[in-house]
């Protein structure tokens, strides 16, 4: 099941504009109409210990030699569905045709990606509509249970 963005199928990292760091998305469980909104990065950076071959490049160089390098790797965005346990349980027990994945917005950096996700979560009032959304918190600070006393 591919991602859809403005009606277009996004199946490869080359389908995204070059400046894209990540995206916000919505997964819909079609039978119930219930949705999940989240964010996903396309690539991530990690530290990797330098190999003997890497260290050989620093032969004869004055000063302290590095022991790590930055490695950029594509994330699992193509197979990703979200982190919500209820949604993941449904995915395990139901056919994939019961779900729809769509990209809402693209973001050029980590900060704006978090902003776009948070904006979408508040815009769609996910915490106030637990019968429509799987999301149960925003930024780990605002929770669905906070709104139960208001009703």
N, C-alpha and C positions, 0 to 999 in steps of 0.2 A: 504494500500500500504506500503510494508516494505522497509527498506533501503537495498541497495546492497553494499557490500564491497568486491572487488576483486572476483566478481561473487557469493559470499556467501550472503545469506539472514541474516540480523541482526535484529531480532525481540525482543530480550531480552537483558538486560544489562549484563547477563552472557555470551553472545556471544562475548563480547569484552575482550581483554587481561586485567588482573587485574589492570595494571598500567595506564589505559586509563582515562584521565581527560575529554577529549572531542574530537571532530572531525571536519574536514572541509568537506563540501559537495557541490554537484552540483545538482540542480533541473532543469530538462529539460521539456519545454512545447513542446511535440512531434509534434503537427501540425505545429508550426512555427519554431521549432528548436532553439528557444531562450532559454537561460539558466540563472541561478542565482547561484552565488557561495557565500557561507557563512560559519559560524562556529556555533557549538552547544556544550554546556557542557552536560555531562551525569548526573552529580549530582551538587547540589549547597548547600552552607552552609548559614544558617541564624541564627540570634540571637533569642532565645526564653526566655521569662521571666520564672524564676524558679517557680515551683509550691510549695505548702506547703509541699508536700511529699519530693521534692528535697531539700528544705531548712532544713528539719528534719535531713538530713545526716550531717549537719554542727553543730548540737547541741553540745555544750561543746567545740567547736573548737575556739582557740584563734584567734584574728584578725578580719579583715573585711570579711564578707561573700559575696560571689558573688550574683548578682541578675539576671544574665543571663547565659544561656548555649548555646553551639554551637549545632545546629541540622542539620544533613545532610539529604537531601531529593533528590530523583530521579527527574530529570527535565522532561519536556513534550517532550523529543526528539523523541518518537515513533510517535507522531501525528504532529510534527513540519514540516513546509514547508518553512519557511523563513519569513523575515520581509518586503519584498518589496511589496508596495501597489498594483502595477499593477499585479504582480504574484498572490497575494492573491485574487484579484478581478477575475482573470481568474479561480482560484480554486473554487470560489463560483459559477461561471456560467457554468463550463464545467465538464464533467465526469472525475473522478479520473484517468481513463485509459489513459487520454491525457497527463499524467505527469509521469516522471521517477525520482526517488531519488537515488543518489549514494554517497557513502562516498569516499572521495578522500584520506585523510590521517588521522591518529590518532595522538593525542598529549598527553604527560604525565602531562602537567601543563598548567596554564593559559597563561603564557608568550609565550611558544612555540606554543600554539593554535593560538594566535594572529599573531605570526610570520608566521605560516603555511597558515593562511587565507590571510594575506597580500601578501605573496609570490605568492600564486595561483592567486590572483587578478591581480598582475603585470605580471606574467608569461603568463596568458591568455589575456592580454591587454584588460580587460573588459571596461575600460573607452574610449579607442580608437575605440571600436567596439560596439556602442550602438544598432546596428541592430542585433547583436548576443547575447547580454547580457542585463539582466534587471538591473544589478548593475549600480548605477549612482554616487557612490563615494567610496573612499578608506580612511578609518580611519577618515572620516569627514574633510579631508584636501585636497584631490584631487578629482576633480569633472569632470564629462563628459563634462560640459560646458567649462571647461578649454581648451579642445581640439578642440572645434568648430571653434575657430579663426585660427587654424593651417591649416585648409582645404581650 
